[in-house]
């Protein structure tokens, strides 16, 4: 009887919208948080990697962008069901804990703290000075110093409250769309090229080779969509979460997918194929910059530089804002330092978690380059995203009577499909980059071993308070 009462109390707590946080993030700001994180500097250069991996087939490259968008949308629908069922800060950590237990959830949070979440922040902080380097030449350590300074600045802003962080996100998300929209409009109507939209590469690969080619290209484009999970992390700060979480996920992913497809088509309308091939041969992948230069001359280069800086700044702010909420949720379970579970008495933000995230991200900026960081982030994401998607199935069986304001379309086929896609992409990434993939496995494995030690130590500290 007492056990049933405890379970009911736990479920009531999980599904309740009561919170210590302030609910100050509207649907508009929620969409901007997701879109702002997804649309970073990658829009100006990731299309090059997608095109190269698509065998220089423009038609296939555009299809790859759509495939990656649909994968992200189907993935987002899983998170929409989980987020509306359990509108609690922490996102995937909460869902993994309820589906598989604390140990698996700890592995995800541990990997996020040291690799994926902190790595995303570090990667954007490294990319920002790279975008400015053409205008203001800097040494490697000057770039790193600027990246660390940005992390510190945005951490201080977000300590002052989620509302201030959301306002910054709104401003920079809207601002970053301006240069992108200018390139799209002028590229579509002033571009002199007629893109060959054939979906078969000139190399005429076999069907198995074509499938492998598409999978490898999708991995590149998925990096440009990374960030759609983050509205769930701040669930307790979203106004009307049971309505606005799924809306924010669907609106942002569809809008970003449309933006990527149209932007890349505008690039194809503007930059000749032979020019792109020459750029790639020289190691220059910024075709967005080249398109703007063709359209507007030197002003175009400046336009893209400003656009990239604004895009990165907005994405970086979104990451700094949301990721520490996961560490807050872990600390409440005794799986992180007790100070991480304390909110600022006035601003209601997890100050210690924000500062810890700042320190680890800054350390990564100082010790890793952009390519190393992004590869680690993507592979780690495949592992825990797959487990989170399957959590939809586990929790439907475990808690069949819980209120689900939103349910995944075409369940269970959607969930099974997205899990298989993630496993396939993870296997493909392991084949293409085994060293980085092994590192991405070692960190969660270390967390598996450390779990009982960390929990015991933190529980002692909590009792001593």
N, C-alpha and C positions, 0 to 999 in steps of 0.2 A: 504493500500500500504506500509506504513511505517512498519506495523507489519510483513508483509511478508518479507520485506527487513531485519528486525532484525532476523527473523527465519533463513533466508538464511545465514546471517553472522554467526549465532551461529553454524549452521550445517557445514559451511566451516571451522570454528575454530575447531570443534570436529574431523573432518576427516583429517585435515591438519597434515603433518608430521613436520611442523616447530616447533622448540622447543628452550627453553632457556638452556636446558641441553646439555651435550656433548654425542653424539651417539658413545659410545666406547665399547659396549657389542656385540660381534660377536655371530653367531649361536652356535659355540662351547662353548663359555662362557655362553650363554643362557641355553643350555642343562645342563651344569655343575651347574648353579645356581639352577635349578629345581631338578636335580638328587642329588646334594649336600645337599639340604634341606630335600628331601625325605629320603635318605639313612643316617639315624643317628644311634645312638646306638641301636635303636629298632630292627634292623635286628638280633641282637644277643640274644634277649629275647622275643620279641613279638610273635614269633612262638610258644612259650610255651602256651601263653594265647589262641592263635588260636586253638592249638591242644586240650587243655583242654575243650574249649567251643565247639569243634567238637566231643566231647565224646571220645577222644583219638583215633579217626579214622584218620589215616594218609592220606588216599585217600581223605576223605572229607576235611581235613585241606588244602591240596594242591588245591582242587577245590575252597575253600574259598579265597585263595590268588589270584586265577585267577579272581574270581567274583569281588573282591575288585579292582583289576587292571582294569577290564573292566568298572566298575562303574566310576573309576577315569578317564579312557580314554574318555568315553562318556561325562563326566562332562567337561573334558578338551576341547573337541570339541566345546562345547557351549562357553567357554571362548575364543577359537580361533576365532570364528566368531565375538564376541564382540570386541576383542582386535584388529583385523585387520580393523574393521569398524571404531573404535574410538581409535586410537593409542596414548592414553594420559596417563600420569602418574596418578596413583590412582586406577587403576584396577576396582574392583567391586564397589567402591564408585561412579565412573563415570557412570557405567552402571545402577546402582540402581537410581541414581539421574535423569538420562534421562528417565528411565522407570516409576518411581513412584513418583518422586519429591525429594526435598532436605531433607524432614523430615525422610524418610525411609533411605536415604543414610547416614544421620547423625547418625541414630541409629546403622547402621553397623559400621561406623567409630568409634563411641563412644565405642561400644562393643569391637571392635578390639583394641582400645587404652588401655582399662582397663582389657580386658579378653583375647580374642583370639590371637591377634598379640603379645602383650606384654607377654601373657602367654606362647606362643610358645618359645619366647626368654628365658624367665625365666626357663621353663621346661628343655631346653637344657643346660642352665647354671648350673642347679642343677644336671643334669645327668653327666656332665663332671667330677666333683670330685668324684661322685659315682663310675665311671669307674676306677679311679686311686686309690680308697680307699684300694683295695686289695694289692697294692704295696707300697703305702704311706699312712698308717692309719692316718685319720684326725677326729677331733671332728666335731660335726654337724655345729658349727659356723665357724670352719676353712673351711669346705666345702662351706658354704654360702659365706664366704669372697672370696674364690677362684672364685666362680661363678660370683659374682659381679665384681671382677677384670677383668675377661674375657670380660664381657659385656662392661666395660669401655674401655678396650684395643681395642676391635674390633670397637667400636663406633669411637674412635680416628682415626683408620685406614680408616674407610669409610668416615669420614669427609674429608680426603685428596683426595677423588675423587672416582668415580665409577670404573675407570680403575684399581686402586690399589685393590679395593674390589674384582673385577672380577678376577684379577691375583691370589689373595689369594684363591678364590673359585676354580679356575682351578687346582691349586697345590694340595689342600686338597681333592678335589673330586677324582682326579687320585690316590692320595696316599691311600685313604681309600679303594679303590677297590683291592689293592694288598693283604692284609690279607684275605679279603673275597674270592678272587679268589683262594688263596692257600688252604683255607678250602674246597672250592667247588671241586677243582681238586683232592686233596688227599682224600677227603671224598668219592667222586664218585668211585675212582679207588682203594682205599685202605680200604674202609669201609667193615666190615665183616657181616653187617646185611642185611637181605632181608626184606624190608618193606612190611607190609601187606597194600596194597593200596585199600582195600575194602572201599566203600563210606558209608557203613551202620555201625554206631557205635555198639559196643558190647551190649549196653543197648537196642538195637532194638526199637527205639522210633517210635511213630505213625507219620504219615505224617505231621500233624500240629505241633507236637513237634519238628520234624526234621527241618521244615522251621524256627521255632523260634530259634532253636539251630544254624542254619546257619546264621541267621540275627545277632544274638548276637556275633558270631565269626567274622562276617564281620566287625562289629564296631571296634573290636580290630585291624584287619588288615588294616582298613582304616587309622588308626593313622600312620601307617608306610608309607602311600602314601601322607600324608598331606604335602602340599608345592607346588603342581602342578599349583596353581593359581598365583604364584608369579612372573612369567615372565611378566604378564600383568601390574603389579604394576610399573615396570620400562620400560614401553613401549616407553617412550620418550628418553630412553638411549640405545635402541636396534637398531643396524644397520639393515636397510631394514626391518622394523617391519611387513609389510604386508606379507612378505614371511617367515621371521624367527620366528615369534611368533607361528604360527601353527606347523611349523616343530619342534621347540624346545619342544612344549607340547607333540606332538605325539611321537617323538624319546625318550624323557626322560621317559614318562610313560610306553611305551612298554619295554624299556630297564630295567627299575626298576622292572616291573612285572616279566619279565623273570629271573632277578637276584634273586628275592625273592623265586620264585618257585623252581629254581635249588638249591639255598642255603639250603632251608628247606628239599629238597629231600636228599641232601648230609648229612644233620644232621641225617635224618632217616636211612641212610646207615651206620652211624657211631655209634650212641648212642642206646643201647638196650632199648626196651620199658620199661622193669622193672626198669632200671636205671632212666629213665625219670620220671616214676611214683613216685619213691622214692624221687627224687629231688623236685618234685612238692609238695609232702607231707611235706617236710621240709621247704617249702617256697623258694626254690632255682629255679629260672626260667631261668638262664643263660645257656641254652643248647648249645649255640654256643661256650661258654667257655669250656664246658664239651667235646664237639666234638674235639676241638683243643687240649685239654689235652690228650684225647685218642690217637689222631693221632701223636702228637709231644711231649708228656710229659710236663714237666714244661715250656719248651719253648713255647708250644702252649698257655698256660695261659698268658704268656707275649705277645705273638702275638695278641691275642684277646684284651688284655688290651690296647695295642698300637692302634690297629684297631678301638676300640670303642672311644678312646680319639680323634683320627684323624677324625673319622666320625662325632662326636658331634661338634668338632671345626669347621669343614666345614659347617655343617648345621646351626650352630649358626651364623657364618659369613654371610651366605645367608639371614637369617632372619633379622639380624641387618641392612643389606644393603637395603632390599626392603621395609619393613613395613613403615618406616617414609615417603615414597613417598605418601602414602594415606593421611597422616595428612597434607602434603604439598598441595594436591589437595583440601582438605576440607578448609584449611586456605584461599585459593584463592577465595572460595565461601563465606568467612566470617563466617565459622562454627568452626574455631579454632583460636587460638591466631594469630594475624597478623604477628608476627615474624616467624611463621612456613612457610609462603609463600615466605620467602626471601632465595635466594641461595647465597652460598659463592661466592664472586666476582671472585676468581681464580679457585677454584675447582668445582664450579657449583653443589654443594650438599646442601640439605636442613638442615643446621647445627642445627638450633633450634629444628626442628622436631626430628632429630637424638638424640640430648641431652635429650629431653623430653621422648622419647622412652626408652632411657638408664635409666632414673630415675624411671619410672614406672615399668620396667622389674626388676630392682634391688630391688625395694620395694617388688615385688611378691616373689623374691628369698628369701628374709628375713622373709616372713610371711606365706608361703605356702609350702607344700611338693609336690613331683613329681606327685603322684597319683591325688591329688586335682587339680593340674594345668592341667594335660592332659585331665581329664574328662570335665572340663569347656571348654577347647579349642574345643574339638570334638563336643559337643552339640551346642555350639554357631555357629560353622561352618555349621551344618545341616540347621539351620534356614535361614541364609543369602545366603548360596549357593543355596538353593531351590528358593529363590526369584530372584537370579541372573540368574539361568537357565531359569526361566519363562520370564525374561527380554528379552530373544531372541525372544519370541513370541510377547511380547508387542512392542518391537522396530521394528519388521518387519511390524507391522500394523501402528505404529506411524510414522516411517520414511521409507516407502516402496521404495523410490527412491535412498536411500543412497548406495554408492558403497560398496559392500561386497566382498572383494578379496577372502574370504574363507567362505563357508556356511556349517552348520551342516549337516552331512550325515542323510538321511532318515527323514528329518524334516516333520512333527512335532513329529513323533512317538518317536524319540530318546529323545527329550526334555521332553515329557510327561513321558516316562519310567523312566528317571533319577530323575525327580521330585517325582514320586511315590515311588521310592526306597528310596530317602532321607527322605520322610515323614514317611515311614515304619520304617526306622532305628531310626529316631528321637523318634517315639512313643515307640519303643522297648527300647531305652536308658532311656526314661522317666520312664518306668515300672521298669527297672532294677536298676536305680539310681535316684530316684525322687528328693532328696535333691539338688544334683548338678545340675540337670535339671532345678529346680525352680530358682536357682541362675542365671543360664544361661538365664532365661526369665526375671528376675527382672532388670538386667542391661539395656537391650534394652528398657524395659518399662520405666525405669527412663529417658533414652535418649529421648523417645517420649515426655515426659512431659517437659523436660528441653530445648528442641529445640528452642522455641521462645525466651526464656530468654538468652540462649547462643548466638543466632544470633544477637539479639539486642545489647548485650554488646560488641560483637566483632566488629559490624559495627560502634559503637561509637568510639572504639579504632582506627579503620582504618581511620575514618574521622579526628581524632585528630592528626594523623601522619603528 
